[in-house]
């Protein structure tokens, strides 16, 4: 019996970045994989496979109604960049019963781990004292009661309580924090599962000693964390920006950080690489990371594991998914929002 056909075009990502040897073996054992190597699939190879393809996995999938007409057996599209792209005609996919999945949940472990590391470093003043040590004016055995705090029993807030925030909450559990979240899309049952109080954004901002920005970017939350909302943070609060620069008004953030009223740990920026003369580079109240939260050996291979798991579920005709599913009621505010940053990262990776 012939195996179902799967087109695998990971470019601009690499195969070993996405798939462990075990996941790759599973994928190639279950499917007739077309391409499945680094670099971009040749257009003639792609077109030749379309009539029989059932699954398309791509970093930059371009699918419109004409593509679907040439691919009558196509049932699943999986993007491996990290956001639903605007290069897919979602309405046509929904009409043709083609399921579209995003790999965004596959970043949750590595990004949550970095979030915890940044929060601990910021809360305990580790980077500030490290730099003071280099200058020779370190503060031996000194308490910093205004700026430093413990994560044990801390008031923790999340803007967005998706996969990254949920993983972070698991990592924070030994500290027994009080966790509040603002997420208008989150089912209350999920919040109860994690022991999290869902609250209006104003309440989350005003009560958080440490606030994590972990929401997915949408057409509705551009610069959601603006000057007015930053002003709601308590003095000496710690802001950890993990998801996308899209959510933060960086000019307003720099104004706040420059006063030393709050501190910030930042992994994502509105323009990357950050300009050499950008004022953020000189802010002692900021801990900066050059978009490295997921940049660790095997840190993205959870994506491949999730792909294998979801494809197995699809073959079994079960509804459970580990990847994010495009839905008609939400795709209009999600699709394409992360494209600019994805293109920038693609250029850097070449």
C-alpha positions in Angstrom: 0.0 0.0 0.0 1.5 3.4 -1.0 2.1 6.0 1.7 0.4 9.4 1.6 2.3 12.2 0.0 3.7 15.0 2.1 5.6 18.1 0.8 8.2 19.2 3.3 9.7 22.6 2.5 11.3 24.0 5.7 13.2 26.8 4.1 14.1 29.3 5.7 14.5 26.9 8.7 16.7 23.8 8.7 15.6 20.2 9.0 17.7 19.4 12.1 16.4 22.6 13.7 12.8 21.3 13.5 13.1 17.5 13.7 15.0 15.2 16.1 16.3 12.0 14.4 13.4 10.1 15.9 10.7 12.6 14.7 12.3 12.7 11.2 12.3 8.9 11.0 8.7 8.7 12.0 7.7 11.3 9.4 9.6 9.7 6.6 8.4 6.2 7.7 4.7 7.3 7.6 4.7 9.5 4.5 6.2 9.7 1.0 8.1 12.9 1.7 8.7 15.2 -1.2 11.9 17.3 -0.7 12.4 17.1 3.0 15.8 18.8 3.0 17.4 22.2 3.7 16.9 24.9 1.1 13.8 25.8 -0.9 11.9 23.2 -2.9 12.3 23.7 -6.7 9.0 24.9 -8.2 8.8 22.1 -10.7 9.2 19.5 -7.9 6.5 21.3 -5.9 4.1 21.4 -8.8 4.6 17.8 -9.8 3.7 16.7 -6.2 0.5 18.8 -5.9 -2.0 16.4 -7.5 -1.2 13.7 -4.9 -0.2 15.7 -1.8 -2.2 15.3 1.4 0.1 17.3 3.8 2.0 20.5 3.1 4.6 21.6 5.7 6.4 24.9 4.9 8.1 27.9 6.5 6.4 30.1 4.0 3.4 28.3 2.5 1.7 30.1 -0.4 -1.7 28.6 -0.9 -4.6 30.2 -2.7 -7.7 28.8 -4.4 -5.8 28.0 -7.6 -3.2 26.0 -5.5 -6.1 24.1 -3.9 -7.6 23.3 -7.3 -4.3 21.7 -8.3 -4.1 19.8 -5.0 -7.4 18.0 -4.7 -6.2 15.6 -2.0 -4.7 18.3 0.3 -6.1 18.1 3.8 -3.5 19.7 6.1 -1.1 22.7 5.9 1.4 23.3 8.7 3.5 26.5 8.8 6.8 26.2 10.6 7.8 29.9 11.0 5.8 30.7 14.1 2.7 32.6 13.0 -0.2 32.2 10.6 1.0 33.9 7.4 -1.1 36.1 5.1 0.1 34.0 2.1 -2.7 31.5 2.7 -6.3 32.0 1.5 -7.9 30.8 4.8 -11.5 31.2 3.5 -10.6 28.9 0.6 -9.0 26.4 2.9 -12.0 26.4 5.3 -14.4 25.9 2.3 -12.3 22.9 1.1 -12.0 21.4 4.6 -8.2 22.0 4.6 -6.9 22.3 8.1 -4.2 24.9 8.7 -1.9 24.6 11.7 0.7 26.9 13.2 3.9 25.7 15.0 3.8 28.6 17.5 3.2 26.2 20.5 6.4 24.5 19.7 8.4 27.4 21.1 6.8 27.2 24.5 9.5 25.3 26.4 12.6 27.2 25.3 10.9 30.6 25.5 9.4 29.9 28.9 12.8 28.8 30.2 14.3 32.1 29.0 11.5 34.0 30.5 12.1 32.4 33.9 15.8 33.1 33.6 15.3 36.8 32.7 12.7 37.3 35.5 15.0 35.7 38.1 18.0 37.8 36.9 15.9 41.0 37.0 14.2 40.3 40.3 17.5 39.6 42.1 19.5 42.4 40.4 21.9 39.8 39.0 22.9 41.7 35.8 23.1 45.1 37.6 25.5 43.7 40.2 27.5 41.8 37.6 28.1 45.1 35.8 28.9 46.9 39.1 31.4 44.1 39.8 33.1 44.8 36.5 33.3 48.5 37.4 34.6 47.8 40.9 31.7 49.3 42.8 29.7 46.2 43.7 27.5 46.2 46.8 28.7 43.5 49.1 26.0 41.8 51.2 23.7 44.7 50.4 19.9 44.5 50.3 18.1 46.5 47.6 14.6 46.4 49.1 13.1 48.8 46.5 14.4 47.1 43.3 15.1 43.5 44.2 12.5 40.9 45.2 12.0 37.2 45.6 9.8 35.1 43.3 8.5 33.2 46.3 5.0 34.3 46.8 5.4 37.1 44.2 2.6 38.9 42.5 2.9 37.7 38.9 0.9 38.9 35.9 0.6 37.8 32.3 -0.7 39.7 29.2 -1.9 36.7 27.2 -2.1 33.3 28.8 -1.4 31.0 25.9 1.2 28.1 25.6 4.2 30.1 26.7 2.5 31.6 29.7 1.1 28.2 30.7 4.6 26.7 30.5 6.0 29.5 32.5 3.4 29.0 35.1 4.4 25.4 35.4 8.1 26.5 35.9 7.0 29.1 38.5 4.9 26.7 40.5 7.6 25.9 43.1 7.7 29.6 44.0 4.0 29.5 44.9 3.3 32.9 43.3 0.0 34.7 43.0 -0.8 34.7 39.3 -3.2 36.9 37.4 -3.7 37.1 33.7 -5.5 39.2 31.1 -6.6 37.1 28.1 -10.0 37.8 26.6 -9.8 34.6 24.5 -8.9 32.2 27.3 -11.5 29.7 28.5 -12.1 30.0 32.2 -11.6 26.3 32.6 -8.0 26.7 31.4 -7.4 29.5 33.9 -8.8 27.3 36.7 -6.6 24.4 35.6 -3.5 26.6 36.2 -4.8 28.3 39.3 -4.8 31.7 37.5 -7.2 34.5 38.2 -8.5 36.1 35.0 -8.8 39.9 35.4 -9.2 43.1 33.5 -5.9 44.4 32.1 -5.9 47.4 34.5 -6.0 45.0 37.6 -3.3 42.8 36.2 -1.0 45.8 35.5 -1.6 47.5 38.9 -1.0 44.3 41.0 2.0 42.8 39.2 5.5 43.0 40.6 6.6 41.0 37.6 4.6 41.2 34.4 5.2 38.9 31.4 4.1 40.0 27.9 3.3 36.7 26.3 0.3 37.4 24.0 0.1 36.4 20.4 0.3 39.5 18.1 -3.0 40.4 16.5 -4.4 43.2 14.4 -6.1 44.5 17.6 -3.2 44.5 20.1 -0.5 46.7 18.3 1.3 48.7 21.0 -1.2 47.3 23.6 1.3 48.1 26.3 1.4 51.8 25.8 2.4 54.8 28.0 -0.9 54.9 29.9 -0.7 51.2 30.7 3.0 51.3 31.6 2.1 54.1 34.1 -0.2 51.7 35.8 2.7 49.4 36.8 3.8 49.8 40.4 7.1 51.4 41.2 10.0 49.0 40.6 7.9 46.5 38.7 9.7 44.2 36.3 8.4 43.9 32.8 9.5 40.8 30.8 8.8 41.1 27.0 8.8 37.6 25.4 6.3 37.2 22.7 6.4 39.9 20.1 7.6 43.6 19.9 4.2 44.2 18.2 2.5 44.4 21.6 4.7 47.1 23.2 5.1 50.8 22.5 8.9 50.9 22.8 9.3 54.6 22.8 7.0 54.7 25.9 8.9 51.8 27.4 12.2 53.5 27.0 10.8 56.7 28.6 9.7 54.7 31.6 12.9 52.7 31.9 15.0 55.8 31.6 13.5 57.1 34.8 14.4 53.9 36.6 10.8 53.7 37.9 10.4 50.3 36.3 12.8 47.7 34.9 12.5 45.7 31.8 13.8 42.4 30.4 13.5 42.4 26.6 14.0 39.6 24.1 12.2 41.1 21.0 12.5 44.5 19.4 10.5 46.4 16.8 13.6 46.5 14.5 16.2 43.8 14.5 19.1 43.9 14.8 18.8 46.9 17.1 20.7 50.0 15.8 24.1 50.5 17.4 23.1 54.0 18.7 19.7 52.9 20.0 19.1 54.4 23.5 18.0 51.1 24.8 21.6 49.8 24.7 22.6 52.3 27.5 19.7 51.8 29.9 21.0 50.3 33.2 17.4 49.4 34.1 17.0 47.0 31.1 18.2 43.5 30.6 18.6 42.8 26.9 18.6 39.6 24.8 19.1 39.6 21.0 15.9 37.5 20.2 17.4 34.4 21.6 14.6 32.9 23.7 14.2 30.0 21.4 17.7 30.0 20.1 19.2 26.9 21.8 20.4 23.6 20.4 17.3 21.4 19.9 15.2 24.2 21.3 12.8 24.1 18.3 12.6 20.4 17.9 9.4 20.3 20.0 7.9 21.6 16.8 8.8 18.4 15.0 7.5 16.3 17.8 4.2 18.2 17.7 3.9 17.8 14.0 4.4 14.0 14.2 1.9 13.8 17.0 -0.8 15.9 15.2 -0.3 14.0 11.9 -0.8 10.8 13.8 -4.0 12.2 15.3 -5.2 13.3 11.9 -4.6 9.8 10.5 -6.5 8.4 13.4 -9.3 10.9 12.8 -9.1 12.3 16.3 -9.7 16.0 17.0 -6.9 16.7 19.5 -4.1 19.0 18.3 -0.9 20.2 19.9 -0.3 22.8 17.2 -2.5 25.9 16.9 -5.5 25.5 14.6 -6.7 28.3 12.3 -10.3 29.1 13.1 -12.7 31.2 11.1 -13.7 33.3 14.1 -10.1 34.4 14.9 -7.9 34.1 11.8 -8.7 37.6 10.6 -6.9 39.2 13.6 -4.0 36.7 13.6 -3.0 36.1 10.0 0.0 38.1 8.7 0.7 40.1 11.9 4.1 38.4 12.5 5.2 38.5 8.9 7.5 41.5 9.1 9.6 40.1 11.9 9.6 36.6 10.3 11.0 38.1 7.1 13.7 39.9 9.0 14.7 36.7 10.8 14.7 34.8 7.6 17.1 37.4 6.1 19.4 37.1 9.1 19.4 33.3 9.0 20.7 33.1 5.4 
